Amino acid sequence: ENNTFIPLLQHSCLKLTLAADAGASEGHGHEDSLKKVTFARSVTYVNVDTSTHQGIERAKKLNLASSGLVDVVISPLLHDASSLFTSTRRGRMFTIIRHPVERAASLFYFIQDTQWKQPITKNDQFADISIENFYKGGFAENNWMTRFLTNELTKGELTDDDLLVAKEVLKKKCLIGLLEEKAETFDRIEKYFGWKPKNSSEQECLEKKLEWAWPMKHRHYNIEEGTDAWYLIANQNKLDLQLYQYAKELFQKQAELFERKKVG
């Protein structure tokens, strides 16, 4: 849900321009030069797709980072997307991290409801499968967050060395946010990037979004700790659970950065 939470706050409240998958829709991904395009809800994108290897290569050739058109780059391909930036046009990374079991459950129910159960994208095998049987059948993802940070999306079994690399990436490269601390998280993001509401309506928009009054939130069954489903998901995400605990420690430590700014 981070993939919808952060962009929604950015584009609908602060009027920032995004580089993401949607920018290349309606044929805009084949144009010869960069430009801003606007879709529903007055969302403004640059006409690139930063969710694919091919799209990132196109954005790089068109000099996205130095174009001055984009405020935020959103991508599931961290290492590829980092190549968009240069020594003179550097990027700063932030993330909002959720408990791995809750994140995995949310992803399962979201895909099941929006794809597997829909007529056009229906999947008879998964449309009505329980989350327990989905995990017992070996269909689920495995330590996605660790894989994402280490660029090991297709590697077989991850090791403790992979976990150490993922921890280092978070520690040295990333402003950490926690979904369970969303108000404090966004306050830090605002201060870190200098993204301030320009007027009372933008401020009111942010406050409503932070209270979960936003349309892209997907409701689903809660997975209670101690249940079979919780155990099955946790067993597939042992490294991510350790990484999540480490991220919570970093979140506390990074508070010092903002306390020093207040004193200064």
C-alpha positions in Angstrom: 0.0 0.0 0.0 3.0 2.3 0.2 2.9 2.5 -3.6 -0.4 4.3 -3.4 -0.1 6.1 0.0 2.9 8.2 -0.8 2.1 9.2 -4.4 -1.4 10.1 -3.4 -0.1 12.5 -0.7 2.4 13.9 -3.1 0.3 14.6 -6.1 -3.1 15.4 -4.7 -2.0 17.6 -1.8 1.4 19.1 -2.7 1.0 19.3 -6.5 4.4 17.6 -7.1 5.3 16.1 -10.5 5.9 12.4 -10.5 7.9 10.0 -12.6 6.1 6.6 -12.3 4.5 3.9 -14.4 1.4 6.0 -15.3 3.4 8.7 -17.1 3.8 6.5 -20.1 0.2 5.6 -20.5 -2.0 6.7 -23.4 1.0 6.4 -25.8 3.1 9.0 -24.0 5.9 6.4 -23.4 6.9 6.5 -27.1 7.4 10.3 -27.5 10.8 11.6 -28.5 11.1 14.2 -25.7 10.1 14.8 -22.1 7.0 16.7 -21.1 4.5 16.9 -18.3 1.2 15.1 -18.8 -1.9 15.4 -16.6 -4.5 12.7 -16.0 -7.4 12.1 -13.5 -7.5 13.9 -10.2 -5.1 16.6 -11.7 -2.2 14.3 -11.3 0.9 15.5 -13.1 3.5 13.1 -14.4 6.5 13.2 -16.7 5.9 11.0 -19.8 8.2 8.2 -18.7 7.7 4.8 -17.1 10.1 4.2 -14.2 8.6 0.8 -13.3 10.4 -1.2 -16.0 14.0 -1.6 -17.2 13.1 -0.4 -20.7 11.3 2.6 -19.3 14.2 3.6 -17.1 16.6 3.3 -20.0 14.4 5.6 -22.0 14.2 8.1 -19.1 17.9 8.0 -18.8 18.5 8.7 -22.5 16.1 11.7 -22.3 18.0 13.0 -19.3 15.1 12.9 -16.9 17.2 13.9 -13.8 18.6 17.0 -15.4 15.3 18.0 -17.1 14.0 20.0 -14.1 10.5 18.5 -14.8 10.2 15.9 -12.1 10.0 16.2 -8.3 9.7 12.6 -7.3 10.8 9.3 -9.0 8.8 6.2 -7.9 10.1 2.8 -8.9 10.1 -0.8 -7.8 13.5 -1.2 -9.4 15.8 0.6 -6.9 19.1 -0.2 -8.5 18.0 0.6 -12.0 16.3 3.8 -11.0 19.4 5.0 -9.2 21.2 5.1 -12.5 19.0 8.0 -13.5 20.9 10.3 -11.3 24.5 11.6 -11.6 27.1 13.2 -9.5 25.7 16.7 -10.3 22.0 15.6 -10.2 21.8 13.4 -7.1 18.7 11.7 -5.7 17.6 11.2 -2.1 15.7 8.1 -1.2 12.9 7.7 1.2 10.5 4.8 2.0 7.6 4.0 4.2 8.0 0.5 5.6 5.2 -1.7 6.8 5.2 -4.9 8.9 6.1 -7.7 6.4 3.2 -9.9 7.4 0.7 -7.1 7.0 2.3 -5.9 3.7 2.2 -9.4 2.2 -1.4 -10.0 3.3 -2.4 -6.7 1.9 -0.7 -7.4 -1.4 -2.4 -10.8 -1.7 -5.9 -9.5 -1.0 -5.4 -6.5 -3.3 -4.3 -8.6 -6.3 -7.0 -11.2 -5.6 -9.8 -8.5 -5.6 -8.5 -6.3 -8.4 -7.1 -8.9 -10.8 -7.8 -12.6 -10.1 -11.5 -12.1 -9.4 -12.1 -9.6 -12.3 -13.6 -10.8 -15.6 -10.8 -9.5 -17.8 -7.9 -10.6 -15.6 -9.6 -13.6 -13.9 -7.4 -16.4 -12.6 -9.5 -19.5 -11.7 -6.7 -21.0 -9.7 -6.4 -18.0 -7.4 -9.7 -16.2 -7.5 -11.1 -17.9 -4.5 -8.0 -19.4 -2.9 -7.5 -18.8 0.8 -4.3 -17.0 1.8 -3.3 -20.1 3.8 -3.5 -22.3 0.8 -1.8 -19.7 -1.4 1.2 -19.9 1.0 1.1 -23.6 1.5 1.1 -24.1 -2.3 4.4 -22.2 -2.6 2.9 -19.4 -4.7 3.9 -16.5 -2.5 6.7 -14.0 -2.6 9.7 -14.5 -0.3 11.5 -11.7 1.6 10.6 -9.1 -0.9 12.0 -6.1 0.9 15.5 -7.7 1.3 15.4 -8.7 -2.3 14.4 -5.2 -3.4 17.2 -3.5 -1.5 19.9 -6.0 -2.6 18.8 -6.3 -6.2 18.4 -10.1 -5.8 14.8 -10.4 -7.0 15.5 -13.8 -8.8 18.0 -15.3 -6.5 17.1 -18.7 -4.9 17.5 -18.6 -1.1 18.7 -15.5 0.5 21.4 -15.5 3.2 22.4 -13.5 6.2 24.9 -11.7 4.0 22.0 -10.4 1.9 20.3 -9.2 5.0 23.4 -7.3 6.1 23.6 -5.6 2.7 19.9 -4.6 2.9 20.5 -3.1 6.4 23.5 -1.1 5.1 21.4 0.3 2.2 18.7 1.5 4.7 21.3 2.9 7.1 23.4 4.8 4.6 21.0 5.7 1.8 17.5 6.0 3.1 15.2 8.3 5.1 13.1 5.7 6.9 9.3 6.1 7.4 7.0 3.7 9.2 3.4 3.2 8.2 2.4 2.8 11.9 3.9 6.3 12.5 2.5 7.9 9.4 2.0 11.4 10.8 5.6 11.6 12.2 6.8 10.0 9.0 5.3 12.6 6.7 6.4 15.4 9.0 10.0 14.2 8.5 9.6 13.8 4.8 8.2 17.4 4.5 11.1 18.8 6.4 13.8 16.7 4.7 12.7 17.6 1.2 11.2 21.0 1.9 7.8 20.0 0.7 5.4 22.4 2.5 1.7 23.0 1.9 1.4 26.3 0.1 -2.0 27.2 1.5 -4.7 26.1 3.9 -6.4 23.8 1.4 -3.2 21.8 0.8 -2.7 21.6 4.6 -6.3 20.4 5.1 -5.8 17.8 2.3 -2.7 16.4 4.0 -4.4 16.2 7.4 -7.3 14.3 5.9 -5.0 11.9 4.0 -3.0 11.2 7.2 -6.3 10.3 8.9 -6.8 7.6 6.2 -9.5 9.6 4.3 -8.1 8.6 0.9 -9.7 6.7 -1.9 -7.0 4.2 -2.8 -6.8 2.5 0.6 -7.7 -1.2 0.1 -9.7 -2.9 2.9 -9.1 -6.5 3.6 -9.2 -9.2 6.3 -6.8 -8.6 9.2 -4.2 -11.4 9.7 -4.0 -11.9 13.5 -0.7 -12.8 15.0 -0.6 -16.4 16.2 -2.9 -17.7 13.4 -1.9 -20.2 10.8 -1.9 -17.5 8.1 0.5 -15.3 10.2 2.9 -18.2 10.7 2.9 -19.2 7.0 3.6 -15.6 5.9 6.2 -15.0 8.6 8.0 -18.2 7.7 8.4 -16.9 4.1 9.7 -13.5 5.3 12.1 -14.3 8.1 14.8 -11.9 6.8 12.3 -9.2 6.1 11.0 -9.5 9.7 14.6 -8.9 11.0 15.0 -6.0 8.5 11.7 -4.5 9.7 12.9 -4.5 13.3 16.2 -2.8 12.2 14.2 -0.2 10.2 12.3 0.6 13.4 15.6 1.2 15.2 16.8 3.4 12.4 13.5 5.4 12.5 14.2 6.2 16.2 17.8 7.1 15.5 16.9 9.4 12.6 14.7 11.4 14.9 18.0 13.0 16.1 18.4 14.6 12.7 15.2 16.5 13.0 15.7 17.4 16.7 19.1 19.0 15.8 17.3 21.0 13.0 14.8 22.3 15.6 17.6 23.4 18.0 19.6 25.0 15.1 
